[in-house]
């Protein structure tokens, strides 16, 4: 039977079907919720659903053009970043793909659908799971595509921009496309210091993957896109699947979201404050915390204590990371949420440590 390998499966918790309160820390969604302007856009676009959606997302791409200061012919929109990712693999057909370990599993899954062989660059716990210059040696003439996640999932670690540029230059020398997933870059303070979007025009082998899903709290709408100056690749993406992959609702939501400047500022500040609060409280509980820059935190528990199983009894979901390449049992990822939710989570975790962990160890 097919195994779902991501967070956000709230439907497996009976609290959902029974309409009880639950907290989903397994999916990395903006805790502030959907912006008011996006909610209004979704409601107002319902009547437009009697028509097929614009297959070229013209108005949405114009908005993205202005937002990122790139020509709209460098933009491709899809049914979430995952849809764009799978289309990229279909269009590029890499025979050998290098990915990080641990990292988001769909890079490997998408590459395998086109028969690509997977090479892993393993990140070490002693290096705090950061990407090191050793990756340059792992990119060889046999490599046909490199996929990096920045900040990485599930570690939240940013890749140094100078190292990223060295990787990009190395890939170009070997004529290898470099895909950088920046879906969580929107949560990063001073993202302009880390994003590679300013380098798109001069580097046609660079592809940047983005999403509205996480930062605007609309995973149920499904909207993502990629940026690249390789316009021939954009044409191949259109040819790699159905024409109407972005719904009327999703396009309207994206157009409205791009106007939510204050919402973005509030979101980044909230995540920064709450991430530090969670880190400090988790350390008091006695788990190892790997500090990152995204809206989630990777932890390692003492004695492989089964936090997901225990917290699910309180209708709290967290992400078990044992199925990530390069990780094992005892690693978990928690989203950063509001102070009210975070306090409740920490209170329950402290109670479990006090009353249950000693018995578990013994």
VOFI-601426 format. One record per residue: residue in three letters; x, y, z of N, C-alpha, C, CB in turn. Coordinates in steps of 0.2 Angstrom, whole numbers, plus 5000, padded with zeros to 4 digits. Glycine has a CB too. Layout:
REM VOFI-601426
AlaXYZXYZXYZXYZ ...
This chain:
REM VOFI-601426
Unk500449945000500050005000500450065000499550005006 Unk500250114996500650174996500750215003500350224991 Unk501350235004501450265011501550345010502050235014 Unk501150385013501150455013501750475017500550485016 Unk502250515014502850535018502950605020503450515013 Unk502450635021502450705023502050725029502250755017 Unk502150785031501750805037501050835034502150865041 Unk500650855039500050885037499450835036500150925031 Unk499550775038499050725037498550735043499250655036 Unk498150785043497750795049497150745049497450865049 Unk497050715043496450675042496450605046496250665035 Unk497050595048497150525051497050535059497950505050 Unk496950595061496750605068496050615069497150675071 Unk495750575073495050575074494750645077494750515079 Unk495150685079494950745082494650785076495550785085 Unk494950775070494650815064493950795062495150805058 Unk493850725062493150705060492650715066493150625059 Unk492950725072492450735078492450815079492750705084 Unk492750855075492750925075492950955082491950955074 Unk493450915085493850935091494450985089493950875095 Unk494651015094495251055093495851015093495351105099 Unk496351025088496950995087497451045085496850935082 Unk498051025085498651075083499151035079499051105089 Unk499251055073499651025068500351055067499251025061 Unk500751025071501451055071501851015066501851045078 Unk501550975062501950925057501950965050501550865056 Unk501551015049501551055042501851125044500951055039 Unk502251145040502651215041502251265038503351215038 Unk501651285040501251335038501251395042500551305037 Unk501151455039501151525043500651515048501051585038 Unk500851525054500251525059499851585060500651515066 Unk499951635056499551695057498951685053499951755054 Unk498951635048498351615044498251655038497751635048 Unk497751645034497651675027497551745028497051635023 Unk497951785024497851855024497151875022498351895019 Unk496851925025496151945023496051965016495952015027 Unk496551995013496452005005496451945001497052045003 Unk496851895003496751825000496151795001497351785002 Unk495851795007495151765008494651805004495051775016 Unk494651865004494251904999494251884992494251975000 Unk494851874990495051864983494751794981495751864981 Unk494851744986494551674985493751674984494751634990 Unk493451714989492751714989492551754982492451754995 Unk492851804980492651844974492751804968492951914974 Unk493151754968493351724962492951664960494151704962 Unk492551644965492051584964491651594958491651574970 Unk491351644956490951654950491351644944490651724950 Unk491951654944492451644938492551574937493051684939 Unk492351524941492551454940492051424935492451424947 Unk491651464932491251434927491651434920490551474925 Unk492251464920492651474915493351424916492851544913 Unk493651404911494251374912494751424914494551344905 Unk495251404918495751454921496251474915496151424926 Unk496551534916497051554911497651504911497251634912 Unk497751474905498251424905498951454906498251384899 Unk499051514905499651554905499751594911499851594899 Unk499251594916499251634922499551704921499751604927 Unk499251734915499551804913499551854919499151824907 Unk498951864922498951924927499351904933498251934929 Unk499351844935499851814941500551824939499651744942 Unk500751804933501451814931501651884930501551774924 Unk501151934928501352004929501452024936500752044925 Unk501052004940501252014947501851994950500651994952 Unk502051934948502651904950503251944947502651834948 Unk503151964940503651994937503852064941503452014930 Unk503352094943503452164946503752144953502752204947 Unk503552094956503752074963504552054963503352024966 Unk504752014958505351994958505852024953505351914956 Unk505552074950505952114945506252074939506452154948 Unk505852024937506151984931505651984926506251904934 Unk505751964920505351964914504851914915505651954907 Unk504151924913503651874915503751804911502951894913 Unk504151814905504351744901504851704905504651764895 Unk505051724911505551684915505151654921506051734918 Unk504451654921504051634926503651574924503651684929 Unk503651524927503151464926502751454933503451404923 Unk502051454932501651434938501351364938501051494939 Unk501251334944501051264944500551254950501551224944 Unk500251194950499851174955500251154962499451114953 Unk500551204965501051194970501751184968500751134974 Unk502151194972502851194970503051114968503351214976 Unk502651074971502751004969502650984962502350954974 Unk502051014960501851004953502451034948501251044951 Unk502751094950503251124946503851074946503451194948 Unk504051044952504651004953504550944948504650984960 Unk503950914948503950854944503950864937503250814946 Unk503650924935503750944928504450964926503251014927 Unk504850994930505551004929505950944927505851044935 Unk505750894931506150824930505850794924505950774936 Unk505250804922505050774915505350814910504250784915 Unk505450884910505750924905506450914904505550994906 Unk506850904910507550894910507850824909507850924916 Unk507450774911507650704911508350694913507550684904 Unk508550714919509250704921509350624923509350744928 Unk509850604920510050534922510350514928510450504916 Unk510650574931510950564938510850634942511650544937 Unk510550624948510350684951510650684958509550694952 Unk510950744960511250744967510750784971511950784966 Unk510650754977510250794982510550784989509450764982 Unk510350834993510650835000510250775004510450895004 Unk510550755010510250705014510450725021510550635013 Unk509950745025509250745024509050805020508850745031 Unk508450795017508150855013507450825011508550875007 Unk507050875008506350855006506350795001506050925003 Unk505950745003505950684999505650684992505550635003 Unk505250734990505050744984505550754978504450794983 Unk506150784980506650794975506850724972507250824978 Unk506950674977507150604975506550574971507350564981 Unk505950584974505350554971505250574964504750564975 Unk505250634963505150664956505750644951505150744956 Unk506350644954506850614949506850544947507550624953 Unk506550504952506450434951505950414946506350394957 Unk505450464945504950454940505150454933504350504941 Unk505750484932506050494925506650444925506250564923 Unk506750394930507250344929507950374931507350324923 Unk507950434935508650464937508950424942508550534939 Unk509550414942509950384948510050444953510650354945 Unk510050424959510050474965510750464968509450464970 Unk511050524969511750524973511550574979512350554969 Unk511750554985511650594991512250624993511350554996 Unk512250694995512750724999512550725006512950794996 Unk512850685010512550675017512850735021512850615020 Unk512350765025512550815030512650785036511950875030 Unk513150815040513350785046513150815052514150775046 Unk512950775057512650805063513250855067512450755068 Unk513850825066514350865069514550935066515050825069 Unk514250935060514351005056513651045057514450995049 Unk513251015062512551045063512151045057512651125065 Unk512250995052511850985046511951045041511150975048 Unk512451075041512551135037512951105030512951185040 Unk512751135025513151115018513851145018512751145012 Unk514351105017515051125017515351125010515451075022 Unk515851155009516151155002516351095000516851195003 Unk516351035004516450975001515950944996516450925007 Unk515350984996514850964990515150974983514251004992 Unk515651024983515951034976516250974973516451094976 Unk516550934977516850874975516350814973517350844980 Unk515750824976515250774975514850784968514750774980 Unk514950844965514650864959515150854953514450944959 Unk515050794950515550774945515250774938515750704946 Unk515650754933515450754926514850704925516050734921 Unk514850654930514250604929513550644931514450544933 Unk513650694935513050724938512650764932513250774944 Unk512050754932511650794927511150844930511250744923 Unk511050844936510650894940510850894947509850874938 Unk510750954950510850964957510251004960511551004958 Unk510050974965509451004969509651024976508850954969 Unk509551084978509751104984509051144987510351154984 Unk509051134994508451164997508751225002508051115001 Unk508551285001508851335005508251385007509351375001 Unk508151395014508351345019508151275019508151375026 Unk508551235021508451165020507851135024509051125021 Unk507551085022507051055025507250975027506351055021 Unk507250955033506950985039507451025044506650925043 Unk508051035042508551065046508451145047509251055044 Unk508151175042508051245043508751285042507751265049 Unk509251255040509851285039509951315032510451235039 Unk510251375032510351415026511051395023510351495027 Unk511051395017511751385014512051455012511651345007 Unk512651465014513051525013513051545006513751515015 Unk512851605004512751624997513451624993512551704997 Unk513951634996514651624993514751554991515251654997 Unk514551504995514651434993514151424988514451394999 Unk513551444988513051434983513251464976512351474985 Unk513551514976513851544970514351504967514051614971 Unk514851474972515351424970515051364967515751414976 Unk514451344970514151284967513851294960513551254972 Unk513551354959513251374953513751384948512851444954 Unk514351414949514851414944515151344942515451454947 Unk515251304947515451234946514951194942515551194953 Unk514351204943513851174939513851194932513151184942 Unk513951264931513951294924514551264920513951364925 Unk515051254924515651234920515551154918516251234925 Unk515151124921514951054919514251054915514951004925 Unk513951114914513351114910512851074914513451094903 Unk512751084920512251054924511751104927512651014930 Unk511151094926510651134929510651134937509951124927 Unk510551184940510551194947509851214949511051234950 Unk509451174953508851194956508851204963508351134954 Unk508651274965508751294972507951304974509151354973 Unk507751264979507151274982507151324987506851204985 Unk506851384986506751434991506051444994507051504987 Unk505751394994505051394996504951425003504651324996 Unk505451415008505451435014505851505015505651385019 Unk506151525010506551585010506151645013506851605004 Unk505451645011505051705013504951715021504351695010 Unk505151665025505151665032505851695035504951605035 Unk506351705030506951725033507051795033507551695028 Unk507351815039507451885040508051905035507651905047 Unk508051965032508551985027508651935022509251995031 Unk508151905019508151855014508551875008507451835011 Unk508651945006509051965001509751955001508952045000 Unk509951935007510651915008510851845007510851925016 Unk510251805006510351735005510051704998510051695010 Unk509551744996509151714989509651724983508551754988 Unk509551684978509951684972509551714967510151614970 Unk508951744968508551774963508851834959507851804966 Unk509351874962509651924959510151894953510051964963 Unk510251834953510751804949510451764943511251764952 Unk509851774942509451734937509651754930508751734938 Unk509651814929509751834922510351814919509651914922 Unk510951814923511551804920511751724921512151844924 Unk511351684924511451614924510851574922511651594932 Unk510851554916510251524913510151454916510251514905 Unk510751424919510651354922510351354928511351324922 Unk510251414931509951424938509151424938510151484941 Unk508851374942508151374942507951384950507851304940 Unk507551434951507251444958506551424959507351514960 Unk506451374964505751354965505451394971505751274967 Unk504851414970504551454975503751424976504551524974 Unk503451454982502751434983502451484987502751364987 Unk501751494986501351534990501051494996500751554986 Unk501151424996500851385000500951395008501051314999 Unk501651405009501851405016501751475019502551385017 Unk502051525016502051595018501351625019502451635014 Unk500951605014500251635014499751585017500051655007 Unk499951535020499451485023498951465019499251515030 Unk499051445013498551415008498751355005498451465003 Unk498951305009499151235006498551205003499451195011 Unk497951215005497451185002497251214995496851195006 Unk497551274993497351304987497851274981497451384987 Unk498451264983498951234979499251284974498751174975 Unk499751324975500051374970500851374971499751434971 Unk501151364966501951374966502151394960502251304968 Unk502851414959503051434953503851424953502851514952 Unk504151434947504851434947505051494942505151364944 Unk505751514943506051564940506651544936506151624945 Unk506751554930507351544927507351584920507351464925 Unk508051604918508151644912508151594906508751684913 Unk508151524907508151484902507351474899508351414904 Unk507251524894506551524892506351464888506451584888 Unk506851424885506651364882506451314887507251334878 Unk506651314893506451264898505751284900506951274904 Unk505551344900504851364902504451334897504851444902 Unk504551344891504151314885504051234887504451324878 Unk504651204889504551134890504151114896505251104891 Unk504151154901503651144906502951154904503851204912 Unk502751194900502051204898501951134894501951264893 Unk502351104890502251044886502250984891502751044881 Unk502450984897502550934901501950904905503050944906 Unk501350934904500750914907500150954905500850924915 Unk499650944909498950984906499051054906498450954911 Unk498651084902498651164902498351194908498251184895 Unk497851164911497451204916497651184923496751194915 Unk498351184924498551164931498551214937499251134930 Unk498351274935498251324941497551344940498751384940 Unk497151334945496451354945496251424945496051314951 Unk495651444944495451514944495551534951494751514942 Unk495351494956495451514963496151524965495151464968 Unk496651484963497351494965497651554962497651424963 Unk497451564955497751624952497451684956497551624945 Unk496851694958496651754961496951754968495851744962 Unk497051704971497351704978498051734977497351634981 Unk498451704972499151724971499151804969499451684966 Unk498751824965498751894963498651944969498251914958 Unk498151924974498051954980498651954985497351934983 Unk498951894985499451884990500051934989499651814990 Unk500151944983500751984981500752054984500851984974 Unk500152074986500052144988500052144996499352174986 Unk500152094999500152085007500852095010499852015009 Unk501052155009501752175011501752175019501952245009 Unk501252205022501252215029501252145033500752255032 Unk500852105029500752035032501351995032500251995027 Unk501752005027502451975026502951995032502751985019 Unk502952065033503352085038503152065045503352165038 Unk502452065046502252035053502351965053501452045053 Unk502351925048502451855048503251835050502351815041 Unk503651875047504351865048504551875055504851905043 Unk504251935058504451955065504151905070504152025066 Unk503551875068503151825073503551765073502451815070 Unk503751745067504151675066504851685070504251655059 Unk505151745069505851755072505751745080506151815070 Unk505251785083505151785090504951715093504651835092 Unk504451685089504251625092504751565091503551605088 Unk505151565086505651515085506151515091506051525078 Unk506351575093506751585098506451555105507051655099 Unk505851575106505451555112505451475112504751585112 Unk505251445106505251375106505951335107504951345099 Unk506451365104507151345105507351345112507651385101 Unk507151395116507351405123506951355127507251475125 Unk506351345126505951305130506051225128505151315128 Unk506251215122506351145121507051125124506451135113 Unk507451165124508151145127508051135135508651205126 Unk507551175138507451165145507151095146506951215148 Unk506751065141506451005142506950945141505950995136 Unk507550965138508050915137508150885131507950865142 Unk507850915125507950885119508550925115507350885114 Unk508850895111509350935107509050975101509950885104 Unk509151035101508851075096509451095090508551135099 Unk509251095084509651115079509351185076509751065073 Unk509751235078509451305076509451315069509851355080 Unk508951345066508851355059508551425058508451305055 Unk508351445052508151505050507451505047508651545045 Unk507151455047506451445044505951445049506451375040 Unk505351425047504751425052504651345055504151445048 Unk505151315056505151245059505851235062504951195053 Unk505851185067506451165071506551095071506351195078 Unk507151075069507351005070507550985077507850985064 Unk507350935080507550915087507750845087506950925092 Unk508150825092508350755093508150735100509050745091 Unk507750685101507550675108508050625112506850635108 Unk507950625118508350585122508050515122508350615130 Unk508450465122508250395122507750375117507950385129 Unk507650405111507150395106506450395109507350325103 Unk506350445113505650445116505150465111505650505122 Unk504650425110504150435104503750495105503750365104 Unk503950555104503550615104502950615100504050675103 Unk502950595094502350595089501850555092502550575082 Unk501950495095501450445097501150475104501750375099 Unk501550505108501350535114500950595113501950545119 Unk501150635109500850705108500150695104501250745104 Unk500150635100499550625096498950615101499650565092 Unk499050585107498550575112498250635114498850535118 Unk498550695113498350765115498150795108498850805118 Unk498050765103497850785096498350845094497150815097 Unk498950825095499550865093499950825088499950895099 Unk500050855082500450815077501150845076500050815070 Unk501650805076502350835074502550785069502750835080 Unk503150805066503350765060503950715062503650815055 Unk503850655062504350605063504850605057504050535064 Unk505450615058505950625053506350565051506350685054 Unk506150505054506550445053506550425046506250395058 Unk506050445042506050425035506450465030505350415032 Unk506750515033507250555029507950525028507350625033 Unk508150525022508850505021509350535025509050505013 Unk509750505029510250535033510050545040510450605030 Unk509450535042509150535049508950465051508550585049 Unk508750465057508450395060507950415065509050355063 Unk507750365069507250375074507550415079507050305077 Unk507050455082507250505087507350575085507950485090 Unk507350585078507350655075506650675074507750655069 Unk506450735076505750765074505750835072505350755080 Unk505250855068505250925066504550955069505250925058 Unk504651015071504051045074504051115070504151065082 Unk503451135068503251195065503251255071502551195062 Unk503451315069503351365073502651395073503951425072 Unk502351405078501651425078501551485083501151375080 Unk500951505085500851565089501051555096500051585088 Unk501051605100501351595107500751555111501351665110 Unk500151565110499651525113499751455112498951545111 Unk499851435105499951365104500551335106499851355096 Unk501151375106501751355108501751345115502251405106 Unk501451385119501451375126501051305128501051435130 Unk500551295124500151235126500551175124499551235122 Unk500951175118501351125117501951105122501751135110 Unk502251165124502751155129502551135135503151225130 Unk501951155138501651135144501551055144501051165145 Unk501251035138501150955138501750925137500650945132 Unk502250945134502950915133503250905140503350945128 Unk503250965144503550965151503150915155503451035154 Unk502550905155502150855159502350785157501350865158 Unk502450775150502650705148503350695151502550705141 Unk503750735151504450725153504450715161504850785152 Unk504050745164503950745172503650675174503550795174 Unk503150655170502750595173502850535169502050615172 Unk503050545162503050485158503750465156502650495152 Unk504250505155504850495152505250445156505250555150 Unk505250455163505650415168505450345167505550445175 Unk504750335167504450265166504650235159503750265167 Unk504750275154504850255148505650225148504750305142 Unk506050265151506750245151506850185155507150305154 Unk506550175160506550115165506250055162506350135172 
